[in-house]
Amino acid sequence: MVGPAVLRALRTLRPRTLTPAVCAVSAPVVSVLSPLCVWRSSPVRTLQLCSALCAGHNKWSKVKHIKGPKDEARGRMFTKFGMMIRIAVKEGGPNPDLNLNLAHILEQCRGKNMPKASIEAAIKGAEKAKPTTQHMFEARGPGGCLLLIEVLTDNNSRTHQEIRRLLNKNGGMFAEGTRHNFHRRGVVVVPGQNITTERALELAIEAGAEDVQDTEDEEEQPILQFICDMTELKKVRAALEELGMKITSAGLEFLPHNFSSLDQDQLDSASTLIEALDDCPDVVRVWDNIQAHS
């Protein structure tokens, strides 16, 4: 049976957007993220305020992640974090002081109350684990939505066959070229309570962020996402901390250039597919370009 939280989330899938009190546009602006306006603080500095939401951080993602008993959901979440830690350790070593990606993941783990013993076990286990490879599968789902499926596996053939089976069973298929619709960006998340539109814009400018987005987390709490270049993630995070912001998380996200608008039936089918992929032991994360139909 679908719980009240899911039904409520399904009824409110349209993302909230920041609406500045003053928006002056001196010339046509073209942006892959369809900005609502351009806010200028100087002749050479602009900030794009966008209605597009990051994959993995919008009301749609809240729907697809609310599933099953809370204890089981927490267990799956911690398992995924463990896989992310293994990937980070493999790429940059076990020392978070020297491995920025690992440091960001550990912060997210602590933010989700992952036990310290589990975090330490994941780091140690990554160094002793049998050889694994990381892959990104490209797929198309119900309604033409695009999916990036990140996996970590010790058996490429087995994982490929399992992902194909799940896609075929749930209205999806492999689709080469999907990754071109996504770009990897740095995302710093802070609580959005009591922060006005004007203040959010000021913070983004002062911190050196490119975009700021207003949305909600899985618990329906308002959050602000500051988007930046991957190489500027550490700088933007530090700047926001200096400005008095409490950082909820900071890391790298795959953000879509264009969104797929789905109706309710397509959303239900897409949710079923993504839940099935999330339950696959080899899947680390699933990125999508889904937006609720208006």
Residue pairs with C-beta under 8 A, 6 or more apart in sequence:
3 66
5 66
6 63
6 66
9 59
9 62
9 63
9 66
9 220
10 63
10 264
10 267
12 59
13 59
13 60
13 63
13 267
13 292
14 59
14 292
14 294
15 51
15 53
15 58
15 59
15 215
15 291
15 292
16 214
16 215
16 216
17 36
17 51
17 214
18 36
18 49
18 197
18 200
18 201
18 212
18 213
18 214
19 36
19 197
20 36
20 37
20 39
20 49
20 197
20 198
20 201
21 197
21 198
23 36
23 37
23 39
24 37
24 40
25 37
25 38
26 40
29 35
29 38
29 48
31 48
31 50
32 257
32 258
33 48
33 50
33 52
33 211
33 255
33 257
34 50
34 51
34 52
35 48
35 49
35 50
35 51
35 211
36 49
36 50
36 51
37 49
38 46
38 47
38 48
38 49
39 46
39 47
39 49
39 201
39 205
40 46
40 47
41 47
41 205
45 205
47 201
47 204
47 205
47 209
47 210
47 211
47 212
48 210
48 211
49 201
49 211
49 212
50 211
50 213
50 227
51 213
52 213
52 255
52 256
52 259
53 60
53 213
53 215
53 291
54 187
54 213
54 215
54 225
54 227
54 253
54 255
55 61
55 182
55 253
55 254
55 255
55 256
55 287
55 288
55 289
55 290
56 253
56 285
56 287
57 187
57 189
57 215
57 217
57 223
57 225
57 253
58 215
58 216
58 291
59 215
59 216
59 292
60 267
60 288
60 290
60 291
60 292
61 218
61 288
62 216
62 217
62 218
62 220
63 267
63 271
64 270
64 271
64 274
64 275
64 278
65 73
65 218
65 278
66 73
66 218
67 73
67 275
76 278
76 279
77 112
77 114
78 109
78 112
78 114
78 118
79 281
80 278
80 284
80 285
81 105
81 108
81 109
81 112
81 114
81 122
82 118
82 122
82 125
83 152
83 284
84 105
84 284
84 285
85 102
85 105
85 106
85 109
85 119
85 122
85 123
85 126
86 122
86 125
86 126
86 129
86 132
86 152
87 134
87 152
87 284
88 99
88 101
88 102
88 105
89 99
89 102
89 123
89 126
89 127
90 126
90 132
90 134
91 99
91 101
92 98
92 99
92 100
92 101
92 102
93 99
93 102
94 102
94 123
94 124
94 126
94 127
95 102
96 102
96 103
96 106
97 103
100 233
100 234
101 251
101 252
104 233
104 249
104 250
104 251
104 252
105 251
106 119
107 247
107 249
107 250
108 249
108 251
109 119
110 119
111 248
111 249
130 154
131 154
132 152
132 153
132 154
133 152
133 153
133 154
133 156
134 150
134 151
134 152
134 284
135 150
135 151
135 153
135 156
135 159
136 148
136 149
136 150
136 151
136 179
137 148
137 149
137 151
137 160
137 163
137 174
138 146
138 147
138 148
138 149
138 174
138 175
138 176
138 177
138 178
138 179
139 146
139 147
139 148
139 149
139 163
139 167
139 172
139 173
139 174
139 175
139 178
140 146
140 147
140 172
140 173
140 174
140 175
140 178
141 147
141 167
141 170
141 171
141 172
141 269
141 270
141 273
141 274
141 288
142 170
142 171
142 172
142 262
142 266
142 269
142 270
142 273
143 260
143 262
143 263
143 266
143 267
143 269
143 270
144 260
145 260
145 262
145 266
145 270
145 288
145 289
145 290
146 175
146 178
146 181
146 182
146 256
146 260
146 288
146 289
147 172
147 178
147 273
147 274
147 277
147 286
147 287
147 288
148 178
148 179
148 182
148 254
148 286
148 287
148 288
149 163
149 277
149 283
149 286
149 287
150 283
150 284
150 285
150 286
150 287
151 159
151 163
151 280
151 282
151 283
151 284
152 282
152 284
153 159
153 282
159 282
162 280
162 282
163 277
163 280
163 283
164 174
166 172
166 273
166 276
166 277
166 280
167 173
167 174
167 273
169 276
170 269
170 272
170 273
170 276
171 269
171 273
172 273
181 256
181 257
181 258
181 289
182 254
182 255
182 256
182 257
182 287
182 289
183 254
183 255
183 257
184 230
184 252
184 253
184 254
184 255
185 227
185 228
185 229
185 230
185 252
185 253
185 255
186 227
186 228
186 229
186 230
186 231
186 232
186 233
186 236
186 250
186 251
186 252
186 253
187 225
187 226
187 227
187 228
187 249
187 250
187 251
187 252
187 253
187 255
188 207
188 209
188 225
188 226
188 228
188 233
188 236
188 237
188 240
188 247
188 249
188 250
189 217
189 223
189 224
189 225
189 226
189 247
189 248
189 249
189 250
190 223
190 224
190 226
190 240
190 245
190 246
190 247
190 248
191 221
191 222
191 223
191 224
191 246
191 248
192 200
192 214
192 221
192 222
192 223
192 224
193 221
193 222
195 203
195 224
197 214
200 212
200 214
200 224
201 212
203 209
203 212
203 224
203 226
203 240
203 243
203 245
204 210
204 211
204 212
204 226
206 239
206 243
207 226
207 236
207 239
207 240
207 243
208 228
208 232
208 235
208 236
208 239
209 226
209 227
209 228
209 236
210 227
210 228
210 229
211 226
211 227
212 224
212 225
212 226
212 227
213 224
213 225
213 227
214 222
214 223
214 224
215 222
215 223
215 225
216 222
216 223
217 223
217 248
223 248
226 236
226 240
227 255
228 235
228 236
230 252
233 250
233 251
233 252
237 247
237 250
240 247
241 247
253 287
254 287
256 287
256 288
256 289
258 289
259 289
259 290
259 291
260 289
260 290
260 291
261 291
261 292
261 293
261 294
262 270
262 290
262 291
262 292
262 293
263 293
264 293
266 293
267 290
267 292
267 293
270 288
270 290
274 286
274 288
277 283
277 286
278 286
